[in-house]
Amino acid sequence: MNRDAPRHVQLFATCLIETLRPEAGMAVVRVLEKLGVTVDFPRGQTCCGQPAFNGGAWDDARAMAKYTLDVLSKSDAPIIVPSGSCADMLVHHYPELLASDPKYGARAENISARTFEFTQFLVDVLGVTNVDAHQNERITYHPSCHLLRGLQITEPPRKLLENVQGVQVIDLPNDTECCGFGGLFAIKMANISSAMLDRKLDAIESTRAQTVIGCDVSCLLHIGGGLHRRGLQIESKHLAEILDPAPKVQISNEMYLP
């Protein structure tokens, strides 16, 4: 473990985790605390503004970005985001949105420089690839698009999974294909989204895995709902839940359905 790594961080939980999968956020906290990291949860945090940004409502996205920057700037601690999608928004799109703003442009650059996706922080900053986790299941890993293409994070999640004792990691065919969620894409292009999801579900089913792991709850929502509608007894979990030292609670994919 890197002795010079920060031992005090802020958690930007994301609105999807906070409202739909809080157990993933708590797993992130427990894993970090097990490694000796103190985790603060800044009060007042809300959506990062990505839905508005993706929908072309950039003025609304700027307002949400400024609000989030104000919340996160109250501390100079690194910001941990358990989502490639939301981390990409803070790291890349906040500076883009606010480049011409004399106050918030600099603040966006500062926040960007100290924002890390959860697995990126564990492996690349803390220097940890083994958190002494133990599970007994067959899993497969879906690398979400923003994590893979936006943040260029490929190895940290895989290294962490490879060191979970008792787990059999099964390669997912065509793993880099999008699951079809894409935020507003799944709403605006529902037929294309569903076709993409079907391909992803076929690939997951072919692995005969018990659990599909991801680093974005948004993708897990989409995949979990599809698995449930197919009647498949395959769980979908955030990677932090596999690393979590706390006793596990059985989660049904029915929880992901409206």
Sine and cosine of phi, psi and omega as CSV:
sin_phi,cos_phi,sin_psi,cos_psi,sin_omega,cos_omega
0.00,0.00,0.69,-0.73,-0.02,-1.00
-0.93,0.37,0.90,-0.43,-0.05,-1.00
-0.93,0.38,-0.40,0.91,-0.03,-1.00
-1.00,-0.02,-0.01,1.00,-0.03,-1.00
-0.93,0.36,0.50,-0.87,0.01,-1.00
-0.90,0.44,0.57,-0.82,0.00,-1.00
-0.91,-0.41,0.23,0.97,-0.01,-1.00
-0.62,-0.79,0.85,-0.53,-0.07,-1.00
-0.71,-0.71,0.23,-0.97,0.16,-0.99
-0.95,-0.31,0.63,-0.77,0.08,-1.00
-0.98,-0.20,0.87,-0.49,0.19,-0.98
-0.99,-0.14,0.98,-0.18,-0.27,-0.96
-0.95,0.30,-0.44,0.90,-0.13,-0.99
0.99,0.17,0.53,-0.85,-0.08,-1.00
-0.94,0.34,-0.54,0.84,0.00,-1.00
-0.92,0.39,-0.66,0.75,0.04,-1.00
-0.92,0.38,-0.69,0.72,-0.06,-1.00
-0.89,0.45,-0.60,0.80,-0.09,-1.00
-0.99,-0.14,-0.50,0.86,-0.13,-0.99
-0.89,-0.46,-0.43,0.90,-0.02,-1.00
-0.64,-0.77,0.86,0.52,-0.05,-1.00
-0.87,0.49,-0.43,0.90,0.00,-1.00
-0.90,0.44,-0.47,0.88,0.07,-1.00
-0.93,0.36,-0.65,0.76,0.05,-1.00
-0.90,0.43,-0.65,0.76,0.03,-1.00
-0.92,0.39,-0.56,0.83,0.06,-1.00
-0.90,0.44,-0.65,0.76,0.05,-1.00
-0.85,0.52,-0.73,0.69,-0.01,-1.00
-0.88,0.47,-0.71,0.70,-0.04,-1.00
-0.90,0.43,-0.63,0.77,0.03,-1.00
-0.90,0.44,-0.71,0.70,0.00,-1.00
-0.90,0.43,-0.68,0.74,0.00,-1.00
-0.91,0.41,-0.57,0.82,0.06,-1.00
-0.87,0.49,-0.50,0.86,-0.01,-1.00
-1.00,0.01,0.13,0.99,0.05,-1.00
1.00,0.08,0.32,0.95,-0.01,-1.00
-0.98,-0.20,0.78,-0.62,0.07,-1.00
-0.99,0.13,0.75,-0.66,-0.09,-1.00
-0.90,-0.44,0.84,-0.54,0.12,-0.99
-0.98,-0.20,0.53,-0.85,0.07,-1.00
-0.89,-0.46,0.99,-0.15,-0.05,-1.00
-0.86,0.50,0.82,-0.57,0.02,-1.00
-0.93,0.38,0.57,-0.82,0.07,-1.00
1.00,-0.06,-0.13,0.99,-0.01,-1.00
-0.92,0.40,0.54,-0.84,-0.02,-1.00
-0.55,-0.84,-0.44,-0.90,-0.04,-1.00
-0.89,0.46,0.61,-0.79,0.00,-1.00
-0.96,0.28,-0.26,0.97,0.01,-1.00
0.99,-0.16,0.08,1.00,-0.05,-1.00
-0.88,0.47,-0.66,0.75,0.04,-1.00
-0.83,0.55,-0.69,0.73,0.03,-1.00
-0.91,0.42,-0.66,0.75,0.02,-1.00
-0.88,0.48,-0.74,0.67,-0.01,-1.00
-0.91,0.41,-0.48,0.88,0.00,-1.00
-1.00,0.09,0.02,1.00,0.02,-1.00
1.00,0.07,0.04,1.00,0.02,-1.00
-1.00,0.05,0.94,0.35,-0.16,-0.99
-0.93,0.36,-0.50,0.87,0.05,-1.00
-0.91,0.42,-0.67,0.74,0.06,-1.00
-0.91,0.42,-0.66,0.75,0.01,-1.00
-0.89,0.45,-0.62,0.78,0.04,-1.00
-0.89,0.45,-0.68,0.73,0.01,-1.00
-0.88,0.47,-0.67,0.74,0.01,-1.00
-0.94,0.35,-0.59,0.81,0.03,-1.00
-0.90,0.43,-0.70,0.71,0.00,-1.00
-0.88,0.48,-0.67,0.74,0.02,-1.00
-0.88,0.48,-0.73,0.69,0.00,-1.00
-0.90,0.44,-0.65,0.76,0.04,-1.00
-0.88,0.47,-0.64,0.77,0.04,-1.00
-0.88,0.47,-0.67,0.74,-0.01,-1.00
-0.90,0.43,-0.74,0.68,-0.09,-1.00
-0.98,0.21,-0.31,0.95,-0.02,-1.00
-0.99,0.13,-0.07,1.00,0.04,-1.00
-0.94,0.34,-0.28,0.96,0.06,-1.00
-0.76,-0.65,0.49,-0.87,0.05,-1.00
-0.99,-0.15,0.22,0.97,0.00,-1.00
-0.96,0.27,0.47,-0.88,0.08,-1.00
-0.84,0.55,0.46,-0.89,-0.03,-1.00
-0.94,-0.34,0.83,-0.55,-0.01,-1.00
-0.96,-0.26,0.79,-0.61,-0.04,-1.00
-0.84,-0.54,0.89,-0.45,0.00,-1.00
-0.99,0.11,0.76,0.65,-0.02,-1.00
-0.29,-0.96,0.85,-0.52,0.08,-1.00
-0.89,0.45,-0.57,0.82,-0.05,-1.00
-0.91,0.42,-0.79,0.61,-0.03,-1.00
-0.95,0.30,-0.57,0.82,0.06,-1.00
-0.89,0.46,-0.65,0.76,0.04,-1.00
-0.88,0.48,-0.60,0.80,0.03,-1.00
-0.89,0.46,-0.74,0.68,-0.01,-1.00
-0.93,0.37,-0.65,0.76,-0.11,-0.99
-0.97,0.26,-0.69,0.73,-0.14,-0.99
-0.96,-0.29,-0.65,0.76,-0.16,-0.99
-1.00,0.00,-0.43,0.90,0.11,-0.99
-0.87,0.48,-0.76,0.65,0.05,-1.00
-0.87,0.50,-0.56,0.83,0.03,-1.00
-0.92,0.38,-0.72,0.69,-0.04,-1.00
-0.90,0.43,-0.56,0.83,-0.19,-0.98
-0.91,-0.41,0.33,0.94,-0.07,-1.00
-0.84,0.54,-0.56,0.83,-0.06,-1.00
-1.00,-0.06,0.01,1.00,-0.02,-1.00
-1.00,0.02,0.88,-0.48,-0.09,-1.00
-0.89,0.45,-0.49,0.87,0.00,-1.00
-1.00,-0.02,-0.81,0.59,-0.14,-0.99
-0.99,0.13,-0.31,0.95,0.07,-1.00
-0.89,0.46,-0.73,0.68,0.03,-1.00
-0.92,0.38,-0.61,0.79,0.02,-1.00
-0.91,0.42,-0.63,0.78,0.03,-1.00
-0.90,0.44,-0.65,0.76,0.02,-1.00
-0.91,0.42,-0.62,0.78,0.01,-1.00
-0.91,0.42,-0.71,0.70,0.01,-1.00
-0.91,0.41,-0.65,0.76,0.02,-1.00
-0.84,0.55,-0.68,0.74,-0.08,-1.00
-0.94,0.35,-0.36,0.93,-0.02,-1.00
-0.87,-0.50,0.45,0.89,0.10,-1.00
-0.96,-0.28,0.74,-0.67,-0.04,-1.00
-0.70,-0.71,0.68,-0.73,0.19,-0.98
-0.92,0.38,0.49,-0.87,-0.14,-0.99
-0.79,0.61,-0.81,0.58,-0.05,-1.00
-0.93,0.36,-0.53,0.85,0.06,-1.00
-0.88,0.47,-0.67,0.74,0.00,-1.00
-0.91,0.42,-0.70,0.71,-0.02,-1.00
-0.87,0.50,-0.77,0.64,-0.15,-0.99
-0.99,0.11,-0.77,0.64,-0.14,-0.99
-1.00,0.10,-0.44,0.90,-0.03,-1.00
-0.98,-0.21,-0.80,0.59,0.01,-1.00
-0.97,0.25,-0.40,0.92,-0.03,-1.00
0.97,0.25,0.50,0.86,-0.05,-1.00
-0.93,-0.36,0.80,-0.60,0.12,-0.99
-0.88,-0.47,-0.18,0.98,-0.01,-1.00
-0.75,-0.66,0.92,-0.40,-0.01,-1.00
-0.98,-0.22,0.27,0.96,0.03,-1.00
0.87,0.50,0.69,0.72,0.04,-1.00
-1.00,-0.01,0.51,-0.86,-0.01,-1.00
-0.74,-0.68,0.81,-0.59,0.10,-1.00
-0.64,-0.77,0.18,-0.98,0.04,-1.00
-0.66,-0.75,0.98,0.21,-0.02,-1.00
-0.35,-0.94,0.32,-0.95,0.08,-1.00
-1.00,-0.07,0.81,-0.59,-0.06,-1.00
-0.79,-0.61,0.35,-0.94,0.17,-0.99
-0.72,-0.69,0.45,-0.90,-0.15,-0.99
-0.89,-0.46,0.79,-0.61,0.09,-1.00
-0.97,-0.25,0.92,-0.39,0.05,-1.00
-0.99,0.14,0.92,-0.40,-0.06,-1.00
-0.93,0.35,0.42,-0.91,-0.17,-0.99
-0.89,0.45,-0.72,0.69,-0.03,-1.00
-0.92,0.39,-0.58,0.81,0.05,-1.00
-0.90,0.44,-0.72,0.69,-0.11,-0.99
-0.97,0.24,-0.76,0.65,-0.13,-0.99
-0.99,-0.12,-0.58,0.81,-0.01,-1.00
-0.97,0.23,-0.73,0.68,-0.06,-1.00
-0.99,-0.16,-0.17,0.99,-0.01,-1.00
0.87,0.49,0.58,0.81,0.01,-1.00
-0.98,-0.18,0.91,-0.42,-0.03,-1.00
-0.85,-0.53,-0.74,0.67,-0.17,-0.99
-0.99,0.10,-0.61,0.80,-0.07,-1.00
-0.79,0.61,-0.74,0.67,0.01,-1.00
-0.89,0.46,-0.64,0.77,-0.03,-1.00
-0.92,0.38,-0.65,0.76,0.02,-1.00
-0.89,0.46,-0.65,0.76,0.01,-1.00
-0.91,0.41,-0.67,0.74,0.00,-1.00
-0.92,0.39,-0.61,0.79,-0.02,-1.00
-0.89,0.46,-0.39,0.92,-0.05,-1.00
-0.98,-0.21,0.23,0.97,0.11,-0.99
-1.00,0.07,0.91,-0.42,-0.06,-1.00
-0.92,0.39,0.69,-0.72,0.05,-1.00
1.00,0.02,-0.12,0.99,-0.03,-1.00
-1.00,-0.07,0.69,-0.73,0.13,-0.99
-0.97,-0.25,0.92,-0.40,-0.01,-1.00
-1.00,-0.03,0.86,-0.51,-0.04,-1.00
-0.95,-0.31,0.78,-0.62,0.00,-1.00
-0.87,0.49,0.70,-0.71,0.03,-1.00
-1.00,-0.03,0.86,-0.51,0.03,-1.00
-0.84,0.54,0.68,-0.74,0.02,-1.00
0.77,0.63,0.72,0.70,-0.16,-0.99
-0.88,0.48,-0.45,0.89,-0.07,-1.00
-0.99,0.11,-0.01,1.00,0.08,-1.00
-0.94,0.34,0.64,-0.77,0.01,-1.00
-0.90,0.43,0.55,-0.83,0.03,-1.00
-0.98,0.20,-0.22,0.98,0.03,-1.00
0.99,-0.17,-0.02,1.00,-0.03,-1.00
-0.96,0.28,-0.96,0.29,0.09,-1.00
0.85,0.52,0.49,0.87,0.04,-1.00
0.89,0.45,-0.88,-0.48,-0.02,-1.00
-0.90,0.43,-0.34,0.94,0.02,-1.00
-0.84,0.54,-0.66,0.75,-0.02,-1.00
-0.90,0.43,-0.40,0.92,0.02,-1.00
-1.00,0.00,-0.72,0.69,-0.06,-1.00
-0.96,0.27,-0.54,0.84,-0.05,-1.00
-0.84,-0.55,0.85,0.53,-0.16,-0.99
-0.87,0.50,-0.65,0.76,-0.04,-1.00
-0.92,0.40,-0.68,0.74,0.03,-1.00
-0.92,0.39,-0.67,0.74,0.02,-1.00
-0.85,0.52,-0.70,0.71,-0.01,-1.00
-0.90,0.43,-0.61,0.79,0.02,-1.00
-0.92,0.40,-0.63,0.77,0.04,-1.00
-0.92,0.40,-0.64,0.77,0.03,-1.00
-0.89,0.45,-0.65,0.76,0.01,-1.00
-0.85,0.52,-0.67,0.75,0.03,-1.00
-0.89,0.45,-0.66,0.75,0.00,-1.00
-0.92,0.40,-0.66,0.75,0.01,-1.00
-0.91,0.40,-0.62,0.78,0.06,-1.00
-0.86,0.51,-0.69,0.73,-0.01,-1.00
-0.91,0.42,-0.70,0.72,0.01,-1.00
-0.89,0.46,-0.71,0.70,-0.02,-1.00
-0.88,0.48,-0.58,0.81,-0.04,-1.00
-0.91,0.40,-0.38,0.92,-0.02,-1.00
-0.98,0.22,-0.31,0.95,-0.07,-1.00
0.87,0.49,0.45,0.89,0.03,-1.00
-0.96,0.26,0.42,-0.91,0.08,-1.00
-1.00,0.06,-0.42,0.91,-0.11,-0.99
-0.58,-0.82,0.67,-0.74,0.15,-0.99
-0.96,-0.27,0.76,-0.65,-0.07,-1.00
-0.96,-0.29,0.62,-0.78,0.08,-1.00
-0.56,-0.83,0.15,-0.99,0.02,-1.00
-0.93,-0.36,0.13,0.99,0.02,-1.00
-0.73,-0.69,0.88,-0.48,0.02,-1.00
-0.89,0.46,-0.50,0.87,0.02,-1.00
-0.86,0.52,-0.73,0.68,0.04,-1.00
-0.92,0.40,-0.63,0.78,0.00,-1.00
-0.91,0.40,-0.55,0.84,0.11,-0.99
-0.86,0.52,-0.76,0.65,-0.05,-1.00
-0.90,0.43,-0.76,0.65,-0.02,-1.00
-0.92,0.39,-0.69,0.73,-0.01,-1.00
-0.88,0.48,-0.66,0.75,0.05,-1.00
-0.90,0.45,-0.65,0.76,0.02,-1.00
-0.91,0.42,-0.65,0.76,0.04,-1.00
-0.89,0.46,-0.66,0.75,0.01,-1.00
-0.90,0.43,-0.69,0.72,-0.02,-1.00
-0.91,0.41,-0.45,0.89,0.08,-1.00
-0.99,0.14,-0.13,0.99,-0.02,-1.00
0.96,0.27,0.41,0.91,-0.03,-1.00
-1.00,0.01,0.68,-0.73,0.02,-1.00
-1.00,0.01,0.85,0.53,0.03,-1.00
-0.87,-0.49,0.83,-0.56,0.01,-1.00
-0.99,0.11,0.35,-0.94,0.13,-0.99
-0.81,-0.59,0.82,-0.57,-0.10,-0.99
-0.72,-0.69,0.54,-0.84,0.18,-0.98
-0.94,0.34,0.57,-0.82,-0.04,-1.00
-0.82,0.57,-0.56,0.83,0.01,-1.00
-0.87,0.49,-0.50,0.87,-0.02,-1.00
-0.95,0.32,-0.42,0.91,0.08,-1.00
-0.98,0.22,-0.52,0.85,-0.02,-1.00
-1.00,0.07,-0.22,0.98,-0.13,-0.99
-0.91,0.41,0.79,-0.61,0.00,-1.00
-0.98,0.22,-0.19,0.98,-0.05,-1.00
-0.97,0.22,0.41,-0.91,0.08,-1.00
-0.83,0.55,0.63,-0.78,-0.07,-1.00
-1.00,0.06,0.58,-0.82,0.10,-0.99
-0.93,-0.36,0.76,-0.65,-0.03,-1.00
-0.89,0.45,0.80,-0.60,-0.01,-1.00
-0.91,-0.42,0.79,-0.61,0.02,-1.00
-1.00,-0.08,0.55,-0.83,0.07,-1.00
-0.91,0.41,-0.25,0.97,0.05,-1.00
-0.88,0.48,-0.41,0.91,0.00,-1.00
-0.92,0.40,-0.35,0.94,-0.05,-1.00
-1.00,0.08,-0.19,0.98,-0.11,-0.99
-1.00,-0.03,0.60,-0.80,0.02,-1.00
-0.93,0.37,0.00,0.00,0.00,0.00
